[in-house]
Amino acid sequence: MGTGSSKGVLVDTAGVVIASATIPHAMNLPRPGWAEVDAESTWWREVCDISNRLAGEVPAGSRIAAMCVSGVGPCLVLCDDDLTPLRPAILYGVDTRATTEIRLLTEEFGADAILERAGTLLSSQAVGPKLEWVRRHEPEVFARATGWYGSNSYIAAKLTGEYVLDHHTASQCDPLYATSEFDWNTEWAKRICAHLPLPRLVWPSEVVGAVHAEAAAATGVPKGTPVVAGTVDAYSEAFSVGVRSPGDQMLMYGSTMFLVQIIEEYHSDPALWTTAGIERGSLALAAGTSTAGSMIGWLQTITGGASLDTLMAEASAVPAGSEGLIALPYLAGERTPVFDPDARGLFAGLTLRHGRGHLFRAVYEGIGFGIRQILEKFDDAHTGRRTVAVGGGLRSPIWAQAVSDITGRPQLVPEQAIGASYGDALMAAIGVKLVEPETDWAMIEREIMPNPDNRARYDELYGVWRELYPATKSLVHRLGELGDRD
């Protein structure tokens, strides 16, 4: 269940996709800084619809051996005893409503202590402040709730009745989880969750229960089918393309950028997210931007709505470096590594000779500079040895090449680009022991190599780009305040 659609696949034990189905959806943006989804009418309905379609494609003589669901996250779904959501699900870091709660909880527990215990400073990505926001602003909802869920654990509960949360998702529910210990940070978790019980912790490829009769009728999946926990969709996608060993990295090119790197030893950095991984006892670093492809879509709209083919042709005709034009792609604030919900987008260096193609290329390059900044932070924990690129943004002839040129890193593009649902299928197969735990279905189709002719130019521009945000931060904050006042 992604930000823009839900997708399912029916896969055999060799990794061959037998059938797939996709249902598009949109998140709700009811107020500035809010991002929500109706968990029941969107996520659960779409899981039911897709499961029914795929169940009808099972070859004769075969059976559905297991099911696994991942979803956007970390999110917050508050339910009653009947698993009825009491309010729309509050989404991951794109929902920035809990800024006051982030500040208050940081003051209460201490930033250094949070970083040491949870591995990550509190930000809009964290679930703890979202729970605190509901408690403070919607006390009647909080009081009625009897359980809290992520997107995938809500579906697991609807399928099996089990109240669980996978370790990876829990490790993004800061400050509720002690990442270095792979367990709940019990004192803080009970303070924030109050009367709400803590879910049973499981690893993403563990079987958590079986499809019960009511869920079987709704989904078309036979009663008794084992259900595997699943996790946050970006990590399922990383798993699907073989990002599993220390030094492996995934770059996800989508509406936002999401980056994952597997690390060998526990490492915390205030500019990153430290999390549990997919496999038992594994650790990872993660980072995410607030915009990426969404900024390309915005720019396409405001410049007249020309086709992407036309725009990419114009941008491709512009030389590397966009003739001195650089962009800060902070149109929705920024998550890692600056963690500033009040950051704003910026073009610097505009002249009359710059055209539409320059703007598009500069945006791609600005996103690339942000990726380089994050990867340099990743290297402090474990030097990246293998980078796999995924996501719809790879259809752009410029974007991934600019990233390789800017970072100096080759990128491997897998043959199978289905995404998180393919990783879910692999976790399901591992969970019921139909394949060995080390099984990897990923096949590499091509490699994007850096163009050394562009490296010196990009190194120089990157130095300027890095100075742009701190040099303008106070000014754009003032502009934001004026805009909010209007």
N, C-alpha and C positions, 0 to 999 in steps of 0.2 A: 504494500500500500504506500505509494509514493506521494510526493507533493501534488503532482498533476494528474496521476492516474493510478489505478490498481491493475496489476498484471499477474497472471498465473500461467504456469507451465505444467504439463504432464510429461515426465521424463522417465526413461527406463534406466536400468542400473549401469548401462554403458555411457550414460550422459547424453543419449540421443533424445532430442525434443520430439515428442509425438504430436503434441497439440499445444496451442497457447491461446490466450484470450486477454483482452485489455479493455478497461472501461475508464474513460477520462472523467476527471472531476476537478473541482476548484476549491481552494480554501476560502473561508469567509473572512472578510476584513471589516468587522462591524465598527471599529473605532481606530483612530491612529495608534499604531503600535500593537494592535491586537491581531492575532492570526489563529483561526479556529476551524474545526471540522466537526460535523455532527457524527459522532462515532457509530451510532446505530444505523442511521439512514444512509450514510456514505460507506464507511468501512465494512460493517457487518453485511449490509445488503450486497455490496460488491463482491465480498468474499463468497457469499451464497450464490450469487449469479455466476461468477467465474467457476466455482467448484462444480455447479450443476453442468455447465458447458463441458468442462474437462472430464467429468465423470462419464459423460456420454461418449467420450472418445477413447475409452479404455479398450484396447484390442480384445477380441474374443479369446477366451482362455486365460486372460491375465486378470490381475486384481490390483486395486489400490493398496499399496503396502504401508504407506505412511504419508503424513501431511505436515507441512511446516509453513508458517506465515511470518514474514517480517513486515516492518512498517516504519514510517517516518518517526524520528525520535531524537532526543527524548521528549515525550509528550506526557500530558496529564489527563487521565480520564477518571472521573470520580463517579462511582456507581453505588446503588443500594443493593440490598440482598438479592434482588431479582436480576442483577446485572443491567439495570436500566440506568443509562447515563443521566446524571442530575444536572448537567450543564454541558455545553459543547466542549469537546476536547481542546485543551490549550496546547498549541504546537510548540515545536522546538525553538531554537534561537531567533527565528524570525518574529516571534511574539516577544515584545520588549516591555510589556506592561509592568513587570515586577521590579522596576529600577529602585524604588524605595525599599522594597523588601530585601533586595540584594545588599543595599547599603546597611540596613538594620541588622541583618544576619551576619554580615562581615564584621560589624562593630561588636556584636554579641560574642561571636566565637573567635574572632581574630583572624586576619588575613593569613598570617604565617602558619597558624594552626590548621586552617582550612587547607592550605596548599600542602602541608605535611601529611595530613590525614586523608584528604580526599584526592590529592594529586592535581587539583584544578581549582583556581580561584572562581568565585561565584560570578556568573554572567547571565545573560538572557538565555543561554543554553541550559542552565541548571534547573532541575525540577523542584528542588527544595524551596527556592523563592516563589515559585508558582503556587505550591501548596500553601505557603504563608500568605500569598496574595488572596487566595480564596478564603482562607480563615479570617483575614482582616476585612475583606470587602464583601464577601458573600457568606456570612457566618451561618445562615440557615442552610445553605447548600453543604457546607463543611460538616455541620452537625448531623445532617441526614445521611451523609456518606458512610458506607461500611467497608469500602475497599477502594484502593487507588491502583491504577493500571497504566502501562504504556500502550501504544497502539497494538503491538503484537501480543502482549499478555492479556489484553482485553479480548482479543479474538480467541486466544487459547482458553480463556475462561468460558467464553460462549460455546466453544466446541466441547469442552471436557468438564466444566464446573470447577476446575482446579485454580487455586489462587497462587500464582507463581510470578516470578520476575527473573529474567535471565541476568547473569552476572554482568554482561557488558552493559545492558541498559541500566542496571542498578548503578554501575560505576559512572554513569552520566547523570545520575539523580543527586548531584552534589547539594549539600554536604552529608547526605544520608548514608554513604557507603565508604568504607575504608579500603581504598583500592589496593594498597600494598598488602593487605591482609585477606583480600577476597571475601569480605564479610560486611555485614551491616555495621555502620558506625553507630552503635546502639543508642548511646546517650543522646546524641544530637538528633538521630532519627526519631526517637520517641518524643523529644521536645517539639519537633516540627509536625510530626504526624498525629500527635495527641492520641485520640481514641482509635485512630485507624491502625489496624494490625499491619505488620510488615509482611510482605509476601514471602513465600518459600523461595529461596535462591536456587537456581538451576543453571547449568551451562547450556548455551544455545542449541547444541546437538543432542541434548538429553530428551528422552521421552517423558512427557509430563502427565499423560493420561490418555484416554481413548474417547473417540467421538461418541457422545451419548445419543439416545434415541431422538430427542427433540432437534439436536443439531444435525443428525443424519437426515431427518425429514426436510430440513431447511437447505442443506448443502448438496444433497445427493451423494455424499460420501458415506459408505456403509458404516453402520453402527459397529463400534469396537475397533475402528481403524486407529492405530497409534498416532498421537499428535506430538511433534517435536517442538521445543520451545521457540526457536527462532530468535530474532534480535532486531536491532536497528537496521534499516534497509541498506545504508551505506556500507556497513560491515558485512552484511550478507553478500553484497556485490563484490567487495574486496575478496571474500572467501571464494566466490565463484570464479575469479580470474587468477587464483593461485597465490594471492598475497597472504602468505602464511609463515614465512621464516623471517628471523631478525634481519632488518635491512630492506625487506620488501616494502614497496610503497604503491599506493593507488592514488591516482588523480582522477576524480570524477568531474567531468565537464557537463554541467547541467544549468538549471536556473540559478543555482549557486555553485560554487566550487567546494568540494569536500575532499579532504586528503587524509589518508591513513598510512601509518608506518608501524610495522611490527618491530618491537624492541626486545632486547635480551634481558635487561635488568630494569627495575623500577627507576623512573626518572621523572621529575616534575619540573615544570617551567611555567611561570605565570602567564606566558604568552600562548600556551598550548593547553590541550585537554589530554590528561593521562587517564587511560581507561583499561579495564580488563579486555582481553581479546575474545575471539570466538572459541578457541580450543582451551581446554581445561588448563588453568594456571598460566595462560599467556597474557602478555601486556602489549599495549599499543599506545601510540601518540596519535592524536587527531587534530584537525584544524578545519575551519569552515569559513567561507566568506558569506557576506549577506546578499551580494548580487554577483552575477556573472552573465549567464545567458539572458536573465531577466533584463539586464541593462542593454543588451543587444536588441531585445524586443522593444524596449522603450525607445531606443534611438531610431529603430526602424519606423516606429509609429510617428514620432515627432518630425522626422525628415521626409514624410510624404507617403510612407507605406510601400515603397518600391519592393520588388521581390528580393529575397535573400541572394539569389543568383546574381542579380544586378548589383547589389550592394557589395557582395564579395568580389566581383570583378573590379569594381571601383577601388576597393581597399587593396586588392592584390597589385594594382598598378602603382600604389604608393610605396616608396622605398622604406626599408626597415628604419625605424626611428621616427616615422611620420613627419619627417622634415621639421623636427624640433617641437612637435606637439606631444604633450603627455597628459594622461588622465588619471585622476583618483576615482576608482569605481565605487564610491561609498554612497550610492543613492539611497540606501536603506540603513544608514549607519554602517558599522563594520563589526564583525566578530573577531576572529583571530587575525593578526596578533595584537590589534590595538584595543579591542573590546570597548568600543565607543559608540553607543546607540545614537549619539548626537552628531557623529561625523557626517559630512556632506560630500557629494560628488563635486569634482572640479576638473576643468580643462585649463591647462597652463601652456602659454606659448602661442595662442591663436593669432594668426595674421590673415590678411585678405587673400593670400594665396592658398590657404587651406580650404579644402572642400569637404564634401560629404564622405568621400573615401578616406580622407585623413582622420576624420572623427571616428569612423569604424575601426580603422587600424589602431588608432591610439587607445581605444577602449580595450581591444584584445591585448595590446601590449601592457596596458595598465593592470589588467588582470594577471598577466604573466609576471610582472614585477612583484605583485602581491604573492604569487605562488613561490617565487624565488625567496622572498623574505621568510616565508613559512618553512621552506625546505632547509634553509640555513639553520633554522631553529631545530628542525628534526635532526640535522647532522650532529648537533651537540650531544644527542643521546646515542645515536648509532648511525654511522655514515650509510646513506642510502646506496644499495648495491644493485637494485633492480626496480624500475619504475614502470607500472602498467597503467595505461590510460583507458578510461571507459567513459561512456555517456554520449548523449545526443550531440554535444558540441563538437565531437570529432568530425561531424559532417562539414564543418567549416574548413575551407582550404588554408586558412590563415592561423587559426587559434592555436592548435596544438604545435604547429611548426614554430610559432612565435615563442611558445613556452619552452620548447627545446633550445631554441636559439638563446633565449634570455637566461635560462638556468644552466645551459651546457650539458643537459642530461638527455640521453636517448630515452624514448618512450616505446614500450611494447604495446601493440594493439591486438587484443585477442580476437580470434575468429568468431567466437560466440559472444554476442553483445547483448544478450537478453537482459542481464542485470541481476538484481537482488533475488528474483524468484528462482533463477537457476541455482544460486547459492543455497536457497531454501531447500530445493529438491535434493541437493547433495547432502545437506545436513540431515534431511529426513532419511536418506539412504544409509548414512553413517549411524544415525540414531537407532535404527532397527537392525543394524549389523548386516545389511545386504551388501555393503562394500567395506573395505578396510578404512580405518580412520584417516590414513594418509592419502587416500584417493584424491586425485586432482583431475578434473575434467577439462581444464583450460588448455586451449591450443592457440599459439601465437600466429597471427596472420601476417603482420608486417611490423617494421620498426621505423620510428621517426627519428632521424639523426639530426643533431644540431648543425647548422650552417656556420662554419668557423669564420666566414667572411663578415658575419654580423656581430660577432662577440664583442669586439672592442667598442663599437658604437653602443651596444646595449649596456655594457659595463658602465660607460660614462652616463648614459641616461638613467640607469638604475640609481646611481649616486644622487642625481638630482631628484628623482622620484621619492627616494627615502627621506629627503629633507622637506618635501612639500607638505606632508601632513602635519608634522610638528610646527612648521613655520606658519601654517594657516589655521591651526586648531582653534585658537581663541576667537579668531574672526568668524569662522563658520559657525561656532557655537552661538555667537552673538546674532548672526543671521538667522539661525534656527529659532532663537528666542523671539526675534522680531516676526518671523513667519507664524509662529504659534500664537503670538499676540493678535495678529491679523485674523 
